[in-house]
């Protein structure tokens, strides 16, 4: 019996250690994916966003985060790169639906939509305008912008953005809509296709 217990102890240790890792990675088993844990953390903690300086599709400076000139507006942020052939194009179509929904509800002057490129070396204003023209971003309610190269890592850390090169000139990344309230806090992360849920969340923050 003693030898059996001694043989069993290493396995128990592995199970306990593995359980501890899963507990930590899933916020106490409440979120079983990294993306789920990211959304849960944002919902519970509502972190304040640092000030990020962007360049929009017209080459003008745009500020995102705390201490901005748009504290009277809710900001919805999605992340793209303009040469993305799949998810970023789908996200653009969903953003167009959301823009129309907000405009029809008379909220176009209280909400701004941003599609922010995490590929500033390749997404110049010309490329961003091309993406805007394809999806109908008017530069009023919905603007395309790119992060400054020096702020790229800060932006990725602040939003929990994962960007992985596919070694073919493209990227894999988490696609979602991020809601920043009028006080510069990230308060929610939503699926790009869940227009109704995003719209309702916006209305509760106004």
Contact map, one row per residue, 1 for C-alpha under 8 A:
11111000000000000000000000000000000000000000000000000000000000000000000000000000000000000000000000000000000000000000000000000000000000000000000000000000000000000000000000000000000000000000000000000000000000
11111100000000000000000000000000000000000000000000000000000000000000000000000000000000000000000000000000000000000000000000000000000000000000000000000000000000000000000000000000000000000000000000000000000000
11111110000000000000000000000000000000000000000000000000000000000000000000000000000000000000000000000000000000000000000000000000000000000000000000000000000000000000000000000000000000000000000000000000000000
11111111000000000000000000000000000000000000000000000000000000000000000000000000000000000000000000000000000000000000000000000000000000000000000000000000000000000000000000000000000000000000000000000000000000
11111111100000000000000000000000000000000000000000000000000000000000000000000000000000000000000000000000000000000000000000000000000000000000000000000000000000000000000000000000000000000000000000000000000000
01111111110000000000000000000000000000000000000000000000000000000000000000000000000000000000000000000000000000000000000000000000000000000000000000000000000000000000000000000000000000000000000000000000000000
00111111111000000000000000000000000000000000000000000000000000000000000000000000000000000000000000000000000000000000000000000000000000000000000000000000000000000000000000000000000000000000000000000000000000
00011111111100000000000000000000000000000000000000000000000000000000000000000000000000000000000000000000000000000000000000000000000000000000000000000000000000000000000000000000000000000000000000000000000000
00001111111110000000000000000000000000000000000000000000000000000000000000000000000000000000000000000000000000000000000000000000000000000000000000000000000000000000000000000000000000000000000000000000000000
00000111111111000000000000000000000000000000000000000000000000000000000000000000000000000000000000000000000000000000000000000000000000000000000000000000000000000000000000000000000000000000000000000000000000
00000011111111100000000000000000000000000000000000000000000000000000000000000000000000000000000000000000000000000000000000000000000000000000000000000000000000000000000000000000000000000000000000000000000000
00000001111111110000000000000000000000000000000000000000000000000000000000000000000000000000000000000000000000000000000000000000000000000000000000000000000000000000000000000000000000000000000000000000000000
00000000111111111000000000000000000000000000000000000000000000000000000000000000000000000000000000000000000000000000000000000000000000000000000000000000000000000000000000000000000000000000000000000000000000
00000000011111111100000000000000000000000000000000000000000000000000000000000000000000000000000000000000000000000000000000000000000000000000000000000000000000000000000000000000000000000000000000000000000000
00000000001111111110000000000000000000000000000000000000000000000000000000000000000000000000000000000000000000000000000000000000000000000000000000000000000000000000000000000000000000000000000000000000000000
00000000000111111111000000000000000000000000000000000000000000000000000000000000000000000000000000000000000000000000000000000000000000000000000000000000000000000000000000000000000000000000000000000000000000
00000000000011111111100000000000000000000000000000000000000000000000000000000000000000000000000000000000000000000000000000000000000000000000000000000000000000000000000000000000000000000000000000000000000000
00000000000001111111110000000000000000000000000000000000000000000000000000000000000000000000000000000000000000000000000000000000000000000000000000000000000000000000000000000000000000000000000000000000000000
00000000000000111111111000000000000000000000000000000000000000000000000000000000000000000000000000000000000000000000000000000000000000000000000000000000000000000000000000000000000000000000000000000000000000
00000000000000011111111100000000000000000000000000000000000000000000000000000000000000000000000000000000000000000000000000000000000000000000000000000000000000000000000000000000000000000000000000000000000000
00000000000000001111111110000000000000000000000000000000000000000000000000000000000000000000000000000000000000000000000000000000000000000000000000000000000000000000000000000000000000000000000000000000000000
00000000000000000111111111011000000000000000000000000000000000000000000000000000000000000000000000000000000000000000000000000000000000000000000000000000000000000000000000000000000000000000000000000000000000
00000000000000000011111111111000000000000000000000000000000000000000000000000000000000000000000000000000000000000000000000000000000000000000000000000000000000000000000000000000000000000000000000000000000000
00000000000000000001111111110000000000000000000000000000000000000000000000000000000000000000000000000000000000000000000000000000000000000000000000000000000000000000000000000000000000000000000000000000000000
00000000000000000000111111110001010010000000000000000000000000000000000000000000000000000000000000000000000000000000000000000000000000000000000000000000000000000000000000000000000000000000000000000000000000
00000000000000000000011111111111110110000000000000000000000000000000000000000000000000000000000000000000000000000000000000000000000000000000000000000000000000000000000000000000000000000000000000000000000000
00000000000000000000001111111110000010000000000000000000000000000000000000000000000000000000000000000000000000000000000000000000000000000000000000000000000000000000000000000000000000000000000000000000000000
00000000000000000000011111111110000000000000000000000000000000000000000000000000000000000000000000000000000000000000000000000000000000000000000000000000000000000000000000000000000000000000000000000000000000
00000000000000000000011001111111000000000000000000000000000000000000000000000000000000000000000000000000000000000000000000000000000000000000000000000000000000000000000000000000000000000000000000000000000000
00000000000000000000000001111111000010000000000000000000000000000000000000000000000000000000000000000000000000000000000000000000000000000000000000000000000000000000000000000000000000000000000000000000000000
00000000000000000000000001111111110110010000000000000000000000000000000000000000000000000000000000000000000000000000000000000000000000000000000000000000000000000000000000000000000000000000000000000000000000
00000000000000000000000011001111110110000000000000000000000000000000000000000000000000000000000000000000000000000000000000000000000000000000000000000000000000000000000000000000000000000000000000000000000000
00000000000000000000000001000011111110000000000000000000000000000000000000000000000000000000000000000000000000000000000000000000000000000000000000000000000000000000000000000000000000000000000000000000000000
00000000000000000000000011000011111111000000000000000000000000000000000000000000000000000000000000000000000000000000000000000000000000000000000000000000000000000000000000000000000000000000000000000000000000
00000000000000000000000000000000111111100000000000000000000000000000000000000000000000000000000000000000000000000000000000000000000000000000000000000000000000000000000000000100000000000000000000000000000000
00000000000000000000000001000011111111110000000000000000000000000000000000000000000000000000000000000000000000000000000000000000000000000000000000000000000000000000000000000000000000000000000000000000000000
00000000000000000000000011100111111111111000000000000000000000000000000000000000000000000000000000000000000000000000000000000000000000000000000000000000000000000000000000000000000000000000000000000000000000
00000000000000000000000000000000011111111100000000000000000000000000000000000000000000000000000000000000000000000000000000000000000000000000000000000000000000010000000000000000000000000000000000000000000000
00000000000000000000000000000000001111111110000000000000000000000000000000000000000000000000000000000000000000000000000000000000000000000000000000000000000000000000000000000000000000000001100000000000000000
00000000000000000000000000000010000111111111000000000000000000000000000000000000000000000000000000000000000000000000000000000000000000000000000000000000000000000000000000000000000000000000000000000000000000
00000000000000000000000000000000000011111111110000000000000000000000000000000000000000000000000000000000000000000000000000000000000000000000000000000000000000000000000000000000000000000000000000000000000000
00000000000000000000000000000000000001111111111000000000000000000000000000000000000000000000000000000000000000000000000000000000000000000000000000000000000000000000000000000000000000000111100000000000000000
00000000000000000000000000000000000000111111110000000000000000000000000000000000000000000000000000000000000000000000000000000000000000000000000000000000000000000000000000000000000000000011100000000000000000
00000000000000000000000000000000000000011111110000000000000000000000000000000000000000000000000000000000000000000000000000000000000000000000000000000000000000000000000000000000000000000000000000000000000000
00000000000000000000000000000000000000001111111000000000000000000000000000000000000000000000000000000000000000000000000000000000000000000000000000000000000000000000000000000000000000000010000000000000000000
00000000000000000000000000000000000000001111111100000000000000000000000000000000000000000000000000000000000000000000000000000000000000000000000000000000000000000000000000000000000000001111000000000000000000
00000000000000000000000000000000000000000100111110000000000000000000000000000000000000000000000000000000000000000000000000000000000000000000000000000000000000000000000000000000000000001110000000000000000000
00000000000000000000000000000000000000000000011111000000000000001100000000000000000000000000000000000000000000000000000000000000000000000000000000000000000000000000000000000000000000111100000000000000000000
00000000000000000000000000000000000000000000001111100000000000001100000000000000000000000000000000000000000000000000000000000000000000000000000000000000000001000000000000000000000000011100000000000000000000
00000000000000000000000000000000000000000000000111110000000000011100000000000000000000000000000000000000000000000000000000000000000000000000000000000000000001000000000000000000000000000000000000000000000000
00000000000000000000000000000000000000000000000011111000000000111111000000000000000000000000000000000000000000000000000000000000000000000000000000000000000000000000000000000000000000000000000000000000000000
00000000000000000000000000000000000000000000000001111100000000111000000000000000000000000000000000000000000000000000000000000000000000000000000000100010001000000000000000000000000000000000000000000000000000
00000000000000000000000000000000000000000000000000111110000011110000000000000000000000000000000000000000000000000000000000000000000000000000000000110010000000000000000000000000000000000000000000000000000000
00000000000000000000000000000000000000000000000000011111000011110000000000000000000000000000000000000000000000000000000000000000000000000000000011110000000000000000000000000000000000000000000000000000000000
00000000000000000000000000000000000000000000000000001111111111000000000000000000000000000000000000000000000000000000000000000000000000000000000011110000000000000000000000000000000000000000000000000000000000
00000000000000000000000000000000000000000000000000000111111111000000000000000000000000000000000000000000000000000000000000001001000000000000001111000000000000000000000000000000000000000000000000000000000000
00000000000000000000000000000000000000000000000000000011111100000000000000000000000000000000000000000000000000000000000000011101100000000000001111000000000000000000000000000000000000000000000000000000000000
00000000000000000000000000000000000000000000000000000011111100000000000000000000000000000000000000000000000000000000000000001000100000000000000000000000000000000000000000000000000000000000000000000000000000
00000000000000000000000000000000000000000000000000000011111110000000000000000000000000000000000000000000000000000000000000001000000000000000000000000000000000000000000000000000000000000000000000000000000000
00000000000000000000000000000000000000000000000000000011111111000000000000000000000000000000000000000000000000000000000000000000000000000000000000000000000000000000000000000000000000000000000000000000000000
00000000000000000000000000000000000000000000000000001111001111100000000000000000000000000000000000000000000000000000000000000000000000000000000000000000000000000000000000000000000000000000000000000000000000
00000000000000000000000000000000000000000000000000001111000111110000000000000000000000000000000000000000000000000000000000000000000000000000000010000000000000000000000000000000000000000000000000000000000000
00000000000000000000000000000000000000000000000000111100000011111001100000000000000000000000000000000000000000000000000000000000000000000000000000000000000000000000000000000000000000000000000000000000000000
00000000000000000000000000000000000000000000000001111100000001111101000000000000000000000000000000000000000000000000000000000000000000000000000000000000000000000000000000000000000000000000000000000000000000
00000000000000000000000000000000000000000000000111110000000000111111000000000000000000000000000000000000000000000000000000000000000000000000000000000000000000000000000000000000000100011000000000000000000000
00000000000000000000000000000000000000000000000111100000000000011111000000000000000000000000000000000000000000000000000000000000000000000000000000000000000000000000000000000000000000111000000000000000000000
00000000000000000000000000000000000000000000000000100000000000001111101000000000000000000000000000000000000000000000000000000000000000000000000000000000000000000000000000000000000000010000000000000000000000
00000000000000000000000000000000000000000000000000100000000000111111111000000000000000000000000000000000000000000000000000000000000000000000000000000000000000000000000000000000000000000000000000000000000000
00000000000000000000000000000000000000000000000000000000000000100011111000000000000000000000000000000000000000000000000000000000000000000000000000000000000000000000000000000000000000000000000000000000000000
00000000000000000000000000000000000000000000000000000000000000000001111110000000000000000000000000000000000000000000000000000000000000000000000000000000000000000000000000000000000001000000000000000000000000
00000000000000000000000000000000000000000000000000000000000000000011111111000000000000000000000000000000000000000000000000000000000000000000000000000000000000000000000000000000000001110000000000000000000000
00000000000000000000000000000000000000000000000000000000000000000000011111000000000000000000000000000000000001000000000000000000000000000000000000000000000000000000000000000000000001000000000000000000000000
00000000000000000000000000000000000000000000000000000000000000000000011111100000000000000000000000000000000011110000000000000000000000000000000000000000000000000000000000000000000011000000000000000000000000
00000000000000000000000000000000000000000000000000000000000000000000001111110000000000000000000000000000000001110000000000000000000000000000000000000000000000000000000000000000001111000000000000000000010011
00000000000000000000000000000000000000000000000000000000000000000000000011111000000000000000000000000000000000111100000000000000000000000000000000000000000000000000000000000000001111000000000000000000000000
00000000000000000000000000000000000000000000000000000000000000000000000001111100000000000000000000000000000000111100000000000000000000000000000000000000000000000000000000000000111100000000000000000000000000
00000000000000000000000000000000000000000000000000000000000000000000000000111110000000000000000000000000000000001111000000000000000000000000000000000000000000000000000000000000111100000000000000000000000000
00000000000000000000000000000000000000000000000000000000000000000000000000011111000000000010000000000000000000000111000000000000000000000000000000000000000000000000000000000011110000000000000000000000000000
00000000000000000000000000000000000000000000000000000000000000000000000000001111100000010000000000000000000000000011110000000000000000000000000000000000000000000000000000000011000000000000000000000000000000
00000000000000000000000000000000000000000000000000000000000000000000000000000111110100010000000000000000000000000011110000000000000000000000000000000000000000000000000000000000000000000000000000000000000000
00000000000000000000000000000000000000000000000000000000000000000000000000000011111100010000000000000000000000000001111000100000000000000000000000000000000000000000000000000000000000000000000000000000000000
00000000000000000000000000000000000000000000000000000000000000000000000000000001111100010000000000000000000000000000100000100011001000000000000000000000000000000000000000000000000000000000000000000000000000
00000000000000000000000000000000000000000000000000000000000000000000000000000000111110000000000000000000000000000000000000000000000000000000000000000000000000000000000001000000000000000000000000000000000000
00000000000000000000000000000000000000000000000000000000000000000000000000000001111111111000000000000000000000000000000000000000000000000000000000000000000000000000000001100000000000000000000000000000000000
00000000000000000000000000000000000000000000000000000000000000000000000000000000001111111000000000000000000000000000000000000000000000000000000000000000000000000000000000000000000000000000000000000000000000
00000000000000000000000000000000000000000000000000000000000000000000000000000000000111111100000000000000000000000000000000000000000000000000000000000000000000000000000000000000000000000000000000000000000000
00000000000000000000000000000000000000000000000000000000000000000000000000000000000111111110000000000000000000000000000000000000000000000000000000000000000000000000000000000010000000000000000000000000000000
00000000000000000000000000000000000000000000000000000000000000000000000000000011110111111111000000000000000000000000000000000000000000000000000000000000000000000000000000000010000000000000000000000000000000
00000000000000000000000000000000000000000000000000000000000000000000000000000000000111111111100000000000000000000000000000000000000000000000000000000000000000000000000000000000000000000000000000000000000000
00000000000000000000000000000000000000000000000000000000000000000000000000000000000001111111110000000000000000000000000000000000000000000000000000000000000000000000000000000000000000000000000000000000000000
00000000000000000000000000000000000000000000000000000000000000000000000000000100000000111111111000000000000000000000000000000000000000000000000000000000000000000000000000000010000000000000000110000000000000
00000000000000000000000000000000000000000000000000000000000000000000000000000000000000011111111100000000000000000000000000000000000000100000000000000000000000000000000000000000000000000000000000000000000000
00000000000000000000000000000000000000000000000000000000000000000000000000000000000000001111111110000000000000000000000000000000000000100000000000000000000000000000000000000000000000000000000000000000000000
00000000000000000000000000000000000000000000000000000000000000000000000000000000000000000111111111000000000000000000000000000000000000000000000000000000000000000000000000000000000000000000000110100000000000
00000000000000000000000000000000000000000000000000000000000000000000000000000000000000000011111111100000000000001000000000000000000000000000000000000000000000000000000000000000000000000000000100000000000000
00000000000000000000000000000000000000000000000000000000000000000000000000000000000000000001111111110000000000000000000000000000000000111000000000000000000000000000000000000000000000000000000000000000000000
00000000000000000000000000000000000000000000000000000000000000000000000000000000000000000000111111111000000000000000000000000000000000000000000000000000000000000000000000000000000000000000000000100000000000
00000000000000000000000000000000000000000000000000000000000000000000000000000000000000000000011111111100000000000000000000000000000000000000000000000000000000000000000000000000000000000000000000100010000000
00000000000000000000000000000000000000000000000000000000000000000000000000000000000000000000001111111110000100001000000000000000000000000000110000000000000000000000000000000000000000000000000000000000000000
00000000000000000000000000000000000000000000000000000000000000000000000000000000000000000000000111111111000000000000000000000000000000000000000000000000000000000000000000000000000000000000000000000000000000
00000000000000000000000000000000000000000000000000000000000000000000000000000000000000000000000011111111100000000000000000000000000000000000000000000000000000000000000000000000000000000000000000000010000000
00000000000000000000000000000000000000000000000000000000000000000000000000000000000000000000000001111111111100100000000000000000000000000000000000000000000000000000000000000000000000000000000000000010000000
00000000000000000000000000000000000000000000000000000000000000000000000000000000000000000000000000111111111100000000000000000000000000000000000000000000000000000000000000000000000000000000000000000000000000
00000000000000000000000000000000000000000000000000000000000000000000000000000000000000000000000000011111111000000000000000000000000000000000000000000000000000000000000000000000000000000000000000000000000000
00000000000000000000000000000000000000000000000000000000000000000000000000000000000000000000000000001111111100000000000000000000000000000000000000000000000000000000000000000000000000000000000000000000000000
00000000000000000000000000000000000000000000000000000000000000000000000000000000000000000000000000000111111110000000000000000000000000000000000000000000000000000000000000000000000000000000000000000000000000
00000000000000000000000000000000000000000000000000000000000000000000000000000000000000000000000000000111111111100000000000000000000000000000000000000000000000000000000000000000000000000000000000000000000000
00000000000000000000000000000000000000000000000000000000000000000000000000000000000000000000000000100110111111110000000000000000000000000000100000000000000000000000000000000000000000000000000000000000000000
00000000000000000000000000000000000000000000000000000000000000000000000010000000000000000000000000000000011111110000000000000000000000000000100000000000000000000000000000000000000000000000000000000000000000
00000000000000000000000000000000000000000000000000000000000000000000000111000000000000000000000000000000001111110000000000000000000000000000000000000000000000000000000000000000000000000000000000000000000001
00000000000000000000000000000000000000000000000000000000000000000000000011110000000000000000000000000100001111111000000000000000000000000000100000000000000000000000000000000000000000000000000000000000000000
00000000000000000000000000000000000000000000000000000000000000000000000011110000000000000000000000000000000111111100000000000000000000000001111000000000000000000000000000000000000000000000000000000000000000
00000000000000000000000000000000000000000000000000000000000000000000000000111000000000000000001000100000000000111110000000000000000000000000111000000000000000000000000000000000000000000000000000000000000000
00000000000000000000000000000000000000000000000000000000000000000000000000111100000000000000000000000000000000011111000000000000000000000000011110000000000000000000000000000000000000000000000000000000000000
00000000000000000000000000000000000000000000000000000000000000000000000000001111000000000000000000000000000000001111100000000000000000000000011110000000000000000000000000000000000000000000000000000000000000
00000000000000000000000000000000000000000000000000000000000000000000000000001111100000000000000000000000000000000111110000000000000000000000000111100000000000000000000000000000000000000000000000000000000000
00000000000000000000000000000000000000000000000000000000000000000000000000000011110000000000000000000000000000000011111100100000000000000000000111100000000000000000000000000000000000000000000000000000000000
00000000000000000000000000000000000000000000000000000000000000000000000000000011100000000000000000000000000000000001111100000000000000000000000001100001000000000000000000000000000000000000000000000000000000
00000000000000000000000000000000000000000000000000000000000000000000000000000000100000000000000000000000000000000000111111100000000000000000000001100000000000000000000000000000000000000000000000000000000000
00000000000000000000000000000000000000000000000000000000000000000000000000000000000000000000000000000000000000000000111111110000000000000000000001111000000000000000000000000000000000000000000000000000000000
00000000000000000000000000000000000000000000000000000000000000000000000000000000000000000000000000000000000000000000001111110000000000000000000000001000000000000000000000000000000000000000000000000000000000
00000000000000000000000000000000000000000000000000000000000000000000000000000000000000000000000000000000000000000000001111110000000000000000000000000000000000000000000000000000000000000000000000000000000000
00000000000000000000000000000000000000000000000000000000000000000000000000000000110000000000000000000000000000000000101111111111000000000000000001000000000000000000000000000000000000000000000000000000000000
00000000000000000000000000000000000000000000000000000000100000000000000000000000000000000000000000000000000000000000000111111111000000000000000001000000000000000000000000000000000000000000000000000000000000
00000000000000000000000000000000000000000000000000000001111000000000000000000000000000000000000000000000000000000000000000111111100000000000000010000000000000000000000000000000000000000000000000000000000000
00000000000000000000000000000000000000000000000000000000100000000000000000000000000000000000000000000000000000000000000000111111110000000000000000000000000000000000000000000000000000000000000000000000000000
00000000000000000000000000000000000000000000000000000000000000000000000000000000010000000000000000000000000000000000000000111111111000000000000000000000000000000000000000000000000000000000000000000000000000
00000000000000000000000000000000000000000000000000000001100000000000000000000000010000000000000000000000000000000000000000111111111100000000000110000000000000000000000000000000000000000000000000000000000000
00000000000000000000000000000000000000000000000000000000110000000000000000000000000000000000000000000000000000000000000000001111111110000000000100000000000000000000000000000000000000000000000000000000000000
00000000000000000000000000000000000000000000000000000000000000000000000000000000000000000000000000000000000000000000000000000111111111000000000000000000000000000000000000000000000000000000000000000000000000
00000000000000000000000000000000000000000000000000000000000000000000000000000000010000000000000000000000000000000000000000000011111111100000000100000000000000000000000000000000000000000000000000000000000000
00000000000000000000000000000000000000000000000000000000000000000000000000000000000000000000000000000000000000000000000000000001111111111100001100000000000000000000000000000000000000000000000000000000000000
00000000000000000000000000000000000000000000000000000000000000000000000000000000000000000000000000000000000000000000000000000000111111111000000000000000000000000000000000000000000000000000000000000000000000
00000000000000000000000000000000000000000000000000000000000000000000000000000000000000000000000000000000000000000000000000000000011111110000000000000000000000000000000000000000000000000000000000000000000000
00000000000000000000000000000000000000000000000000000000000000000000000000000000000000000001100100000000000000000000000000000000001111111000000000000000000000000000000000000000000000000000000000000000000000
00000000000000000000000000000000000000000000000000000000000000000000000000000000000000000000000100000000000000000000000000000000000111111100000000000000000000000000000000000000000000000000000000000000000000
00000000000000000000000000000000000000000000000000000000000000000000000000000000000000000000000100000000000000000000000000000000000110111111111100000000000000000000000000000000000000000000000000000000000000
00000000000000000000000000000000000000000000000000000000000000000000000000000000000000000000000000000000000000000000000000000000000100011111111000000000000000000000000000000000000000000000000000000000000000
00000000000000000000000000000000000000000000000000000000000000000000000000000000000000000000000000000000000000000000000000000000000000001111111100000000000000000000000000000000000000000000000000000000000000
00000000000000000000000000000000000000000000000000000000000000000000000000000000000000000000000000000000000000010000000000000000000000001111111000000000000000000000000000000000000000000000000000000000000000
00000000000000000000000000000000000000000000000000000000000000000000000000000000000000000000000000100000000110111000000000000000000000001111111000000000000000000000000000000000000000000000000000000000000000
00000000000000000000000000000000000000000000000000000000000000000000000000000000000000000000000000100000000000011110000000000000000000001111111100000000000000000000000000000000000000000000000000000000000000
00000000000000000000000000000000000000000000000000000001100000000000000000000000000000000000000000000000000000011110000000000000000100001111111110000000000000000000000000000000000000000000000000000000000000
00000000000000000000000000000000000000000000000000000001100000000000000000000000000000000000000000000000000000000111100000000001101100001010011111000000000000000000000000000000000000000000000000000000000000
00000000000000000000000000000000000000000000000000000111100001000000000000000000000000000000000000000000000000000111100000001001000000000000001111100000000000000000000000000000000000000000000000000000000000
00000000000000000000000000000000000000000000000000000111100000000000000000000000000000000000000000000000000000000001111100110000000000000000000111110000000000000000000000000000000000000000000000000000000000
00000000000000000000000000000000000000000000000000011110000000000000000000000000000000000000000000000000000000000001111100000000000000000000000011111011001000000000000000000000000000000000000000000000000000
00000000000000000000000000000000000000000000000000001110000000000000000000000000000000000000000000000000000000000000000100000000000000000000000001111111000000000000000000000000000000000000000000000000000000
00000000000000000000000000000000000000000000000000000000000000000000000000000000000000000000000000000000000000000000000110000000000000000000000000111111000000000000000000000000000000000000000000000000000000
00000000000000000000000000000000000000000000000000000000000000000000000000000000000000000000000000000000000000000000000000000000000000000000000000011111100000000000000000000000000000000000000000000000000000
00000000000000000000000000000000000000000000000000011000000000000000000000000000000000000000000000000000000000000000000000000000000000000000000000111111111000000000000000000000000000000000000000000000000000
00000000000000000000000000000000000000000000000000000000000000000000000000000000000000000000000000000000000000000000010000000000000000000000000000111111111100000000000000000000000000000000000000000000000000
00000000000000000000000000000000000000000000000000000000000000000000000000000000000000000000000000000000000000000000000000000000000000000000000000000111111110000000000000000000000000000000000000000000000000
00000000000000000000000000000000000000000000000000000000000000000000000000000000000000000000000000000000000000000000000000000000000000000000000000000011111111000000000000000000000000000000000000000000000000
00000000000000000000000000000000000000000000000000010000000000000000000000000000000000000000000000000000000000000000000000000000000000000000000000100011111111101000000000000000000000000000000000000000000000
00000000000000000000000000000000000000000000000000000000000000000000000000000000000000000000000000000000000000000000000000000000000000000000000000000001111111111100000000000000000000000000000000000000000000
00000000000000000000000000000000000000000000000000000000000000000000000000000000000000000000000000000000000000000000000000000000000000000000000000000000111111111000000000000000000000000000000000000000000000
00000000000000000000000000000000000000000000000011000000000000000000000000000000000000000000000000000000000000000000000000000000000000000000000000000000011111111000000000000000000000000000000000000000000000
00000000000000000000000000000000000000000000000000000000000000000000000000000000000000000000000000000000000000000000000000000000000000000000000000000000001111111000000000000000000000000000000000000000000000
00000000000000000000000000000000000001000000000000000000000000000000000000000000000000000000000000000000000000000000000000000000000000000000000000000000000111111100000000000000000000000000000000000000000000
00000000000000000000000000000000000000000000000000000000000000000000000000000000000000000000000000000000000000000000000000000000000000000000000000000000001111111110000000001100000000000000000000000000000000
00000000000000000000000000000000000000000000000000000000000000000000000000000000000000000000000000000000000000000000000000000000000000000000000000000000000100011111000000011100000000000000000000000000000000
00000000000000000000000000000000000000000000000000000000000000000000000000000000000000000000000000000000000000000000000000000000000000000000000000000000000000001111100000111100000000000000000000000000000000
00000000000000000000000000000000000000000000000000000000000000000000000000000000000000000000000000000000000000000000000000000000000000000000000000000000000000000111110000111000000000000000000000000000000000
00000000000000000000000000000000000000000000000000000000000000000000000000000000000000000000000000000000000000000000000000000000000000000000000000000000000000000011111111110000000000000000000000000000000000
00000000000000000000000000000000000000000000000000000000000000000000000000000000000000000000000000000000000000000000000000000000000000000000000000000000000000000001111111110000000000000000000000000000000000
00000000000000000000000000000000000000000000000000000000000000000000000000000000000000000000000000000000000000000000000000000000000000000000000000000000000000000000111111000000000000000000000000000000000000
00000000000000000000000000000000000000000000000000000000000000000000000000000000000000000000000000000000000000000000000000000000000000000000000000000000000000000000111111000000000000000000000000000000000000
00000000000000000000000000000000000000000000000000000000000000000000000000000000000000000000000000000000000000000000000000000000000000000000000000000000000000000000111111100000000000000000000000000000000000
00000000000000000000000000000000000000000000000000000000000000000000000000000000001100000000000000000000000000000000000000000000000000000000000000000000000000000000111111110000000000000000000000000000000000
00000000000000000000000000000000000000000000000000000000000000000000000000000000000100000000000000000000000000000000000000000000000000000000000000000000000000000011110011111000000000000000000000000000000000
00000000000000000000000000000000000000000000000000000000000000000000000000000000000000000000000000000000000000000000000000000000000000000000000000000000000000000111110001111100000000000000000000000000000000
00000000000000000000000000000000000000000000000000000000000000000000000000000000000000000000000000000000000000000000000000000000000000000000000000000000000000001111000000111110000000000000000000000000000000
00000000000000000000000000000000001000000000000000000000000000000000000000000000000000000000000000000000000000000000000000000000000000000000000000000000000000001110000000011111000000000000000000000000000000
00000000000000000000000000000000000000000000000000000000000000000000000000000110000000110010000000000000000000000000000000000000000000000000000000000000000000000000000000001111100000000000001100000000000000
00000000000000000000000000000000000000000000000000000000000000000000000000000110000000000000000000000000000000000000000000000000000000000000000000000000000000000000000000000111110000000000111100000000000000
00000000000000000000000000000000000000000000000000000000000000000000000000011100000000000000000000000000000000000000000000000000000000000000000000000000000000000000000000000011111000000000111100000100000000
00000000000000000000000000000000000000000000000000000000000000000000000000011100000000000000000000000000000000000000000000000000000000000000000000000000000000000000000000000001111100000111110000000000000000
00000000000000000000000000000000000000000000000000000000000000000000000001111000000000000000000000000000000000000000000000000000000000000000000000000000000000000000000000000000111110000111100000000000010000
00000000000000000000000000000000000000000000000000000000000000001000000001111000000000000000000000000000000000000000000000000000000000000000000000000000000000000000000000000000011111111111000000000000000000
00000000000000000000000000000000000000000000000000000000000000000000000011100000000000000000000000000000000000000000000000000000000000000000000000000000000000000000000000000000001111111110000000000000000010
00000000000000000000000000000000000000000000000000000000000000000000011111100000000000000000000000000000000000000000000000000000000000000000000000000000000000000000000000000000000111111000000000000000000000
00000000000000000000000000000000000000000000000100000000000000000100001000000000000000000000000000000000000000000000000000000000000000000000000000000000000000000000000000000000000111111000000000000000000000
00000000000000000000000000000000000000000000000110000000000000001110001000000000000000000000000000000000000000000000000000000000000000000000000000000000000000000000000000000000000111111100000000000000000000
00000000000000000000000000000000000000000000011110000000000000001100000000000000000000000000000000000000000000000000000000000000000000000000000000000000000000000000000000000000000111111110000000000000000000
00000000000000000000000000000000000000000100011110000000000000000000000000000000000000000000000000000000000000000000000000000000000000000000000000000000000000000000000000000000011110011111000000000000000000
00000000000000000000000000000000000000000110111000000000000000000000000000000000000000000000000000000000000000000000000000000000000000000000000000000000000000000000000000000000011110001111100000000000000000
00000000000000000000000000000000000000100110010000000000000000000000000000000000000000000000000000000000000000000000000000000000000000000000000000000000000000000000000000000000011100000111110000000000000000
00000000000000000000000000000000000000100110000000000000000000000000000000000000000000000000000000000000000000000000000000000000000000000000000000000000000000000000000000000001111000000011111000000000000000
00000000000000000000000000000000000000000000000000000000000000000000000000000000000000000000000000000000000000000000000000000000000000000000000000000000000000000000000000000001110000000001111101001100000000
00000000000000000000000000000000000000000000000000000000000000000000000000000000000000000000000000000000000000000000000000000000000000000000000000000000000000000000000000000011100000000000111111000000000000
00000000000000000000000000000000000000000000000000000000000000000000000000000000000000000010011000000000000000000000000000000000000000000000000000000000000000000000000000000011100000000000011111100000000000
00000000000000000000000000000000000000000000000000000000000000000000000000000000000000000010010000000000000000000000000000000000000000000000000000000000000000000000000000000000000000000000001111100000000000
00000000000000000000000000000000000000000000000000000000000000000000000000000000000000000000000000000000000000000000000000000000000000000000000000000000000000000000000000000000000000000000011111111100000000
00000000000000000000000000000000000000000000000000000000000000000000000000000000000000000000010011000000000000000000000000000000000000000000000000000000000000000000000000000000000000000000000111111110000000
00000000000000000000000000000000000000000000000000000000000000000000000000000000000000000000000000000000000000000000000000000000000000000000000000000000000000000000000000000000000000000000000001111111000000
00000000000000000000000000000000000000000000000000000000000000000000000000000000000000000000000000000000000000000000000000000000000000000000000000000000000000000000000000000000000000000000010001111111100000
00000000000000000000000000000000000000000000000000000000000000000000000000000000000000000000000000000000000000000000000000000000000000000000000000000000000000000000000000000000100000000000010001111111110000
00000000000000000000000000000000000000000000000000000000000000000000000000000000000000000000000001001100000000000000000000000000000000000000000000000000000000000000000000000000000000000000000000111111111000
00000000000000000000000000000000000000000000000000000000000000000000000000000000000000000000000000000000000000000000000000000000000000000000000000000000000000000000000000000000000000000000000000011111111100
00000000000000000000000000000000000000000000000000000000000000000000000000000000000000000000000000000000000000000000000000000000000000000000000000000000000000000000000000000000000000000000000000001111111110
00000000000000000000000000000000000000000000000000000000000000000000000001000000000000000000000000000000000000000000000000000000000000000000000000000000000000000000000000000000001000000000000000000111111111
00000000000000000000000000000000000000000000000000000000000000000000000000000000000000000000000000000000000000000000000000000000000000000000000000000000000000000000000000000000000000000000000000000011111111
00000000000000000000000000000000000000000000000000000000000000000000000000000000000000000000000000000000000000000000000000000000000000000000000000000000000000000000000000000000000000000000000000000001111111
00000000000000000000000000000000000000000000000000000000000000000000000001000000000000000000000000000000000000000000000000000000000000000000000000000000000000000000000000000000000010000000000000000000111111
00000000000000000000000000000000000000000000000000000000000000000000000001000000000000000000000000000000000001000000000000000000000000000000000000000000000000000000000000000000000000000000000000000000011111
